[in-house]
Amino acid sequence: MRNRIAWLLTALVVAPLYVNAQWAVYHDPMIPRTREGKPNLSASVPRLNGKPDLSGIWQAESAPVAEIQQFLLPGGINGLGEDLPTKYFFNFFADYAFGQEPMQPEVRAQLAKRPPGPGRPPTLCPLPTLPLQGLVPAPFKLVQTPRVTMVLYEAETIFRQIFSDGRTLPADPQPSWLGYSVGKWTGDAFVVDTVGFNDKAPLDLMGHPRSEALRLTETFRRRDFGHMDVQITIDDPKTYTKPVTILVKHRLLPDTELIEAFCNEDEKDLAHLPK
């Protein structure tokens, strides 16, 4: 366990750090404000065509230090960036006692044999993966339209499309890093189903695996202007014995904007390309 914790700390130290508010101060005229001119994050939910408008720049709320101390060596919060992550960033199964995660027996046996980490060659540049991408302590932007909702992740400048134009999920999708997503409204909740994942990326920083059978369901509920709950369910019968659901709270980051972020360390291809 200590080796795994040490690997986690190393991964965080070498990971790129993300700092908010890198743009000049911008007062968004669409944001409700208090008499003092500060964003009123408890104001009512904005709406688009009668549905809650999820648009905005969001970030998973930080966990208390005591809640994530188990994942860190003494003094290990250095290197985490501007904000502490949610506990699910480290371990999607953080609500389970160690060793009680609902894994298929053969998967548990494989994990017991592998070295600490995701079980693949280490790299300074993190792999794009869900649900981890939305749990990173870095901003992401939702841009909602009636037919598609775009998710723009500042971490690694990655994008994702959630289609709400009536299309169905592909029957035989080509495996991909972020899968294929369709969304629909159920009352004031935006429910997103994603399939078509590859098996090359982990669910979390602990390296819990996923298979191509993974089905990811996310339910977005904007509670008020500045707060949003995202319920995340993984259903991967090849890897886990039952579906697992977590609830992640997000906060709005007002009066700021994303900035590009790229990770090119450890790049090995360029030297082999023809000149």
DRENZANU-826334 format. One line per field, with one value per residue (C-alpha): x, y, z; residue number from 0; residue in three letters. Coordinates in nm, 2 decimals. Layout:
N
px <- X  ...
py <- Y  ...
pz <- Z  ...
papa <- NUM  ...
sekol <- Ala  ...
***
This chain:
275
px <- 0.00  0.29  0.44  0.10  0.07  0.42  0.34  0.03  0.23  0.49  0.21  0.07  0.40  0.49  0.13  0.08  -0.06  -0.37  -0.42  -0.75  -0.80  -0.52  -0.73  -0.77  -1.06  -1.38  -1.72  -1.97  -2.29  -2.49  -2.40  -2.64  -2.46  -2.50  -2.52  -2.14  -2.10  -1.99  -2.13  -2.45  -2.39  -2.71  -2.93  -3.18  -3.09  -3.07  -3.28  -3.26  -3.57  -3.74  -3.46  -3.18  -2.88  -2.57  -2.34  -2.05  -1.71  -1.71  -1.48  -1.52  -1.53  -1.23  -1.23  -1.13  -0.76  -0.87  -1.08  -0.79  -0.50  -0.51  -0.39  -0.09  0.24  0.30  0.31  0.20  -0.05  0.23  0.21  -0.17  -0.21  -0.43  -0.72  -0.74  -0.92  -1.23  -1.16  -1.30  -1.01  -0.78  -1.01  -1.35  -1.43  -1.34  -1.67  -1.57  -1.34  -1.00  -1.03  -1.41  -1.44  -1.69  -1.44  -1.46  -1.23  -1.00  -0.96  -0.87  -0.61  -0.45  -0.43  -0.26  0.02  0.09  0.33  0.18  0.01  -0.22  -0.04  0.10  0.42  0.44  0.41  0.44  0.13  -0.19  -0.42  -0.76  -1.02  -1.37  -1.48  -1.14  -1.14  -1.42  -1.26  -0.93  -0.87  -0.90  -1.18  -1.40  -1.65  -2.01  -2.16  -2.52  -2.73  -3.06  -2.88  -2.54  -2.36  -1.99  -1.75  -1.42  -1.16  -0.88  -0.66  -0.48  -0.73  -0.96  -1.31  -1.62  -1.96  -2.29  -2.56  -2.92  -3.06  -3.24  -2.97  -2.91  -2.58  -2.39  -2.45  -2.09  -1.87  -1.50  -1.33  -1.21  -1.07  -1.38  -1.65  -1.97  -2.23  -2.60  -2.81  -3.17  -3.37  -3.56  -3.74  -3.46  -3.19  -2.97  -2.89  -2.59  -2.51  -2.17  -2.04  -1.76  -1.46  -1.13  -0.96  -0.64  -0.71  -0.80  -1.11  -0.90  -0.55  -0.53  -0.55  -0.87  -0.93  -1.22  -1.31  -1.47  -1.80  -1.81  -2.13  -2.11  -2.42  -2.39  -2.68  -2.63  -2.85  -2.78  -2.89  -2.87  -2.66  -2.32  -2.36  -2.41  -2.44  -2.32  -2.42  -2.19  -2.26  -2.02  -2.16  -1.88  -1.98  -1.65  -1.46  -1.70  -1.97  -2.23  -2.29  -2.13  -2.26  -2.09  -2.21  -1.97  -2.05  -1.92  -1.88  -1.91  -1.60  -1.74  -1.56  -1.28  -1.21  -1.03  -0.67  -0.50  -0.29  -0.07  0.15  0.43  0.69  0.83  0.73  0.92  0.77  0.92  1.27  1.14  0.94  1.09  1.25
py <- 0.00  0.24  0.18  0.27  0.59  0.69  0.63  0.85  1.13  1.11  1.12  1.43  1.60  1.54  1.62  1.97  2.22  2.43  2.78  2.96  3.33  3.35  3.59  3.96  4.03  4.00  4.08  3.86  4.07  3.74  3.66  3.77  3.98  4.10  4.47  4.46  4.34  3.99  3.69  3.56  3.19  3.11  3.28  3.08  2.83  2.99  2.83  2.76  2.67  2.58  2.35  2.43  2.58  2.39  2.63  2.76  2.69  2.42  2.23  1.94  2.07  2.00  1.73  1.81  1.73  1.47  1.29  1.24  1.21  0.83  0.87  1.10  1.07  1.32  1.67  1.52  1.79  1.98  1.94  1.90  2.24  2.53  2.32  1.98  1.71  1.52  1.18  1.01  1.15  0.93  0.63  0.59  0.33  0.55  0.47  0.11  -0.04  -0.14  -0.49  -0.47  -0.31  -0.50  -0.64  -0.96  -1.22  -1.25  -0.87  -0.85  -1.12  -0.94  -0.61  -0.79  -0.90  -0.57  -0.30  0.02  0.25  0.20  -0.12  0.03  0.21  0.53  0.86  1.22  1.31  1.16  0.96  1.11  0.90  0.91  0.95  1.08  1.37  1.54  1.48  1.64  1.95  2.17  2.36  2.24  2.43  2.32  2.48  2.38  2.40  2.22  1.96  1.91  2.00  2.05  1.97  2.16  2.03  2.27  1.97  1.87  2.09  1.79  1.82  1.60  1.60  1.50  1.47  1.55  1.56  1.23  1.00  0.67  0.52  0.33  -0.05  -0.14  0.16  0.18  0.18  0.53  0.72  0.92  0.71  0.82  1.02  1.09  1.29  1.35  1.55  1.39  1.67  1.91  1.64  1.60  1.22  1.13  0.77  0.69  0.37  0.27  0.30  0.13  -0.07  0.14  0.39  0.38  0.50  0.69  0.77  0.44  0.27  0.08  -0.06  -0.05  -0.27  -0.21  -0.32  -0.01  0.19  0.53  0.72  1.08  1.28  1.66  1.86  2.23  2.31  2.69  2.94  2.84  2.47  2.15  1.78  1.51  1.16  0.91  0.54  0.29  -0.04  -0.27  -0.64  -0.77  -0.58  -0.52  -0.74  -0.46  -0.10  0.16  0.51  0.82  1.18  1.46  1.82  2.10  2.47  2.74  2.95  3.29  3.58  3.36  3.16  2.85  2.86  2.61  2.34  2.09  1.81  1.70  1.57  1.22  1.26  0.99  0.99  1.31  1.17  0.87  1.07  1.13  1.47
pz <- 0.00  0.08  -0.26  -0.42  -0.21  -0.31  -0.68  -0.64  -0.49  -0.77  -1.03  -0.88  -0.86  -1.23  -1.34  -1.49  -1.25  -1.34  -1.21  -1.24  -1.32  -1.58  -1.79  -1.71  -1.47  -1.67  -1.52  -1.71  -1.75  -1.75  -1.39  -1.11  -0.85  -0.50  -0.41  -0.36  -0.72  -0.62  -0.81  -0.64  -0.66  -0.47  -0.73  -0.92  -1.19  -1.54  -1.81  -2.18  -2.37  -2.04  -1.92  -1.67  -1.86  -1.75  -1.93  -1.74  -1.61  -1.34  -1.12  -0.88  -0.52  -0.31  -0.04  0.32  0.38  0.64  0.37  0.13  0.38  0.34  -0.02  0.07  0.24  0.53  0.38  0.05  -0.04  -0.21  -0.58  -0.60  -0.76  -0.66  -0.53  -0.36  -0.56  -0.46  -0.30  -0.61  -0.82  -0.63  -0.59  -0.76  -0.49  -0.20  -0.03  0.00  0.25  0.11  -0.04  -0.05  -0.40  -0.61  -0.85  -1.05  -0.89  -1.19  -1.20  -0.83  -0.89  -1.18  -0.98  -0.69  -0.93  -1.10  -0.98  -0.83  -1.08  -1.37  -1.48  -1.80  -1.88  -1.69  -1.87  -1.76  -1.97  -1.83  -2.05  -2.14  -1.96  -1.81  -1.54  -1.42  -1.66  -1.48  -1.14  -1.20  -0.99  -1.30  -1.47  -1.75  -1.95  -2.05  -2.35  -2.38  -2.70  -2.78  -3.00  -2.85  -2.52  -2.55  -2.26  -2.29  -2.04  -1.96  -1.86  -2.18  -2.39  -2.45  -2.58  -2.56  -2.74  -2.58  -2.85  -2.76  -3.12  -3.09  -3.21  -3.03  -2.91  -3.18  -3.17  -3.25  -3.16  -3.23  -2.89  -2.79  -2.50  -2.41  -2.57  -2.75  -2.55  -2.59  -2.35  -2.27  -2.02  -1.74  -1.57  -1.47  -1.48  -1.79  -1.81  -2.03  -2.14  -2.28  -2.44  -2.67  -2.44  -2.49  -2.21  -2.21  -1.94  -1.57  -1.39  -1.13  -1.01  -0.82  -1.16  -1.13  -1.48  -1.72  -2.01  -2.35  -2.19  -1.97  -1.98  -1.80  -1.69  -1.57  -1.43  -1.42  -1.18  -1.14  -0.78  -0.81  -1.01  -0.87  -0.77  -0.96  -0.86  -1.10  -1.02  -1.19  -1.24  -1.39  -1.52  -1.64  -1.59  -1.73  -1.45  -1.16  -1.00  -0.99  -1.10  -0.87  -0.82  -0.67  -0.63  -0.71  -0.62  -0.85  -0.81  -1.07  -1.14  -1.24  -1.42  -1.56  -1.87  -1.97  -2.09  -2.31  -2.14  -2.32  -2.20  -2.43  -2.19  -2.27  -2.63  -2.83  -3.18  -3.34  -3.36  -3.57  -3.82  -4.16  -4.21
papa <- 0  1  2  3  4  5  6  7  8  9  10  11  12  13  14  15  16  17  18  19  20  21  22  23  24  25  26  27  28  29  30  31  32  33  34  35  36  37  38  39  40  41  42  43  44  45  46  47  48  49  50  51  52  53  54  55  56  57  58  59  60  61  62  63  64  65  66  67  68  69  70  71  72  73  74  75  76  77  78  79  80  81  82  83  84  85  86  87  88  89  90  91  92  93  94  95  96  97  98  99  100  101  102  103  104  105  106  107  108  109  110  111  112  113  114  115  116  117  118  119  120  121  122  123  124  125  126  127  128  129  130  131  132  133  134  135  136  137  138  139  140  141  142  143  144  145  146  147  148  149  150  151  152  153  154  155  156  157  158  159  160  161  162  163  164  165  166  167  168  169  170  171  172  173  174  175  176  177  178  179  180  181  182  183  184  185  186  187  188  189  190  191  192  193  194  195  196  197  198  199  200  201  202  203  204  205  206  207  208  209  210  211  212  213  214  215  216  217  218  219  220  221  222  223  224  225  226  227  228  229  230  231  232  233  234  235  236  237  238  239  240  241  242  243  244  245  246  247  248  249  250  251  252  253  254  255  256  257  258  259  260  261  262  263  264  265  266  267  268  269  270  271  272  273  274
sekol <- Met  Arg  Asn  Arg  Ile  Ala  Trp  Leu  Leu  Thr  Ala  Leu  Val  Val  Ala  Pro  Leu  Tyr  Val  Asn  Ala  Gln  Trp  Ala  Val  Tyr  His  Asp  Pro  Met  Ile  Pro  Arg  Thr  Arg  Glu  Gly  Lys  Pro  Asn  Leu  Ser  Ala  Ser  Val  Pro  Arg  Leu  Asn  Gly  Lys  Pro  Asp  Leu  Ser  Gly  Ile  Trp  Gln  Ala  Glu  Ser  Ala  Pro  Val  Ala  Glu  Ile  Gln  Gln  Phe  Leu  Leu  Pro  Gly  Gly  Ile  Asn  Gly  Leu  Gly  Glu  Asp  Leu  Pro  Thr  Lys  Tyr  Phe  Phe  Asn  Phe  Phe  Ala  Asp  Tyr  Ala  Phe  Gly  Gln  Glu  Pro  Met  Gln  Pro  Glu  Val  Arg  Ala  Gln  Leu  Ala  Lys  Arg  Pro  Pro  Gly  Pro  Gly  Arg  Pro  Pro  Thr  Leu  Cys  Pro  Leu  Pro  Thr  Leu  Pro  Leu  Gln  Gly  Leu  Val  Pro  Ala  Pro  Phe  Lys  Leu  Val  Gln  Thr  Pro  Arg  Val  Thr  Met  Val  Leu  Tyr  Glu  Ala  Glu  Thr  Ile  Phe  Arg  Gln  Ile  Phe  Ser  Asp  Gly  Arg  Thr  Leu  Pro  Ala  Asp  Pro  Gln  Pro  Ser  Trp  Leu  Gly  Tyr  Ser  Val  Gly  Lys  Trp  Thr  Gly  Asp  Ala  Phe  Val  Val  Asp  Thr  Val  Gly  Phe  Asn  Asp  Lys  Ala  Pro  Leu  Asp  Leu  Met  Gly  His  Pro  Arg  Ser  Glu  Ala  Leu  Arg  Leu  Thr  Glu  Thr  Phe  Arg  Arg  Arg  Asp  Phe  Gly  His  Met  Asp  Val  Gln  Ile  Thr  Ile  Asp  Asp  Pro  Lys  Thr  Tyr  Thr  Lys  Pro  Val  Thr  Ile  Leu  Val  Lys  His  Arg  Leu  Leu  Pro  Asp  Thr  Glu  Leu  Ile  Glu  Ala  Phe  Cys  Asn  Glu  Asp  Glu  Lys  Asp  Leu  Ala  His  Leu  Pro  Lys
***
